[in-house]
Each structure stands twice: as C-alpha cells, then as structure tokens.
Amino acid sequence: MMQYLYLGLAIICEVIATTALKSADGFTRLQPSLIVAVGYFAAFYMLSLALRSIPIGIAYAIWSGAGIVLISIVALLVHGQKLDVPALIGMGLIVVGVGVIQLFSRATV
C-alpha cells in the first residue's frame, strides 16, 4: 500500500512543479524556478520508490492520467485556463483507461 502513497505524492509534487513552471517564465524568476527544481526532484524520487513494487507501465499510466486531470484543474483555478468539450472527453477517456488498468490488469513486476 505504501507504493501507492509514494505514487500519489509523486503526482502531487509533479503537479506543483508543473504549475510553478508556468510561473517561472522560462526560469527567469527565482522562487518559481526553485519550486520547479525541488518539485520535480521530489516527484521523481517518490516515483522511484513506487517503482520498487509497481510495474513501470502501470505506474506511468496512473502518473500521467492523474497528472493530466489534476494539472488541468489547477490550470483552471490558478491560470484561468478553460477546456473545451473535446479536451474534457479526452481526459475522461484517459481516466477510464487508468480505471480499466487498475481494475482488470494482472500485470506484475
């Protein structure tokens, strides 16, 4: 169960780092740039811990699916980014795909 906690923390750190990446303005602003560096380091460290027992394909599917949805929500709330219907449908399909993997895949390490 800890492996999924690590994966969840990795996803949260990645979303924080990606959000700060926009604010870093091409790494010209120090504080957001530091958040990017620390956030991505923490994200990949946590991901490496999760990969001790979660197959890489499964972990990456969860990482990318959850990351897409969460960063889209943060982009809406923080940066005012709007999504159109095709984007929402696409993200919904990604979430369904991750759900199928979680519920039905028997992939092992």
C-alpha positions in Angstrom: 0.0 0.0 0.0 2.9 2.4 0.7 3.9 2.2 -3.0 0.6 3.9 -3.9 1.2 6.6 -1.3 4.6 7.2 -2.9 2.9 7.4 -6.3 0.3 9.8 -5.1 3.0 12.0 -3.5 4.9 11.9 -6.8 1.9 13.0 -8.7 1.2 15.9 -6.3 4.8 17.0 -6.4 4.8 16.9 -10.2 1.6 18.9 -10.4 3.1 21.6 -8.1 6.3 21.7 -10.1 4.4 21.9 -13.4 2.2 24.7 -12.1 5.3 26.6 -10.9 6.9 26.0 -14.3 4.4 28.4 -16.0 5.1 31.0 -13.3 8.9 30.5 -13.6 8.7 32.3 -17.0 11.5 30.4 -18.7 13.4 30.1 -15.5 13.8 33.9 -15.2 12.0 34.1 -11.8 13.9 32.6 -8.9 11.2 31.5 -6.5 9.0 29.6 -9.0 12.2 28.1 -10.6 13.3 26.7 -7.2 9.8 25.2 -6.7 10.1 23.6 -10.1 13.5 22.1 -9.3 12.6 20.8 -5.9 9.1 19.6 -7.0 10.4 17.6 -9.9 13.2 16.1 -7.8 10.7 15.1 -5.1 8.3 13.8 -7.8 10.9 11.5 -9.4 12.3 10.4 -6.1 8.8 9.4 -4.9 8.2 7.7 -8.3 11.4 5.7 -7.9 10.2 4.4 -4.5 6.8 3.5 -6.0 8.5 1.6 -8.8 10.1 -0.8 -6.3 6.8 -2.7 -6.4 4.5 -1.2 -9.1 5.2 -2.2 -12.7 6.6 0.8 -14.6 3.8 0.8 -17.2 1.1 0.7 -14.6 2.7 3.4 -12.5 3.3 5.7 -15.5 -0.4 5.2 -16.7 -1.6 6.3 -13.3 1.0 9.1 -13.1 0.1 10.6 -16.4 -3.6 10.1 -16.2 -3.9 11.7 -12.7 -1.4 14.3 -13.6 -3.3 15.4 -16.7 -6.6 15.8 -14.8 -5.1 17.5 -11.8 -2.9 19.9 -13.7 -6.0 20.8 -15.8 -7.9 21.6 -12.7 -5.1 23.6 -11.2 -4.6 25.5 -14.6 -8.3 26.4 -14.5 -8.2 27.6 -10.9 -4.8 29.3 -10.9 -4.3 30.5 -14.5 -7.9 30.7 -15.8 -7.3 28.1 -18.5 -10.6 26.9 -20.0 -11.1 23.4 -21.5 -13.4 22.7 -24.4 -15.7 19.6 -24.8 -13.2 17.5 -26.8 -10.5 18.1 -24.2 -12.8 17.1 -21.4 -13.9 14.0 -23.3 -10.3 13.0 -24.0 -9.4 13.4 -20.3 -12.4 11.4 -19.4 -11.2 8.6 -21.7 -7.8 8.7 -20.0 -9.4 8.4 -16.6 -11.5 5.4 -17.8 -8.3 3.8 -19.2 -6.5 4.2 -15.9 -9.5 2.7 -14.2 -9.5 -0.3 -16.5 -5.8 -0.9 -15.8 -6.4 -0.7 -12.1 -9.4 -2.9 -12.1 -8.6 -5.6 -14.6 -4.9 -5.7 -15.3 -2.9 -8.6 -13.8 0.5 -7.1 -14.8 3.2 -7.9 -12.4 6.7 -6.8 -11.8 
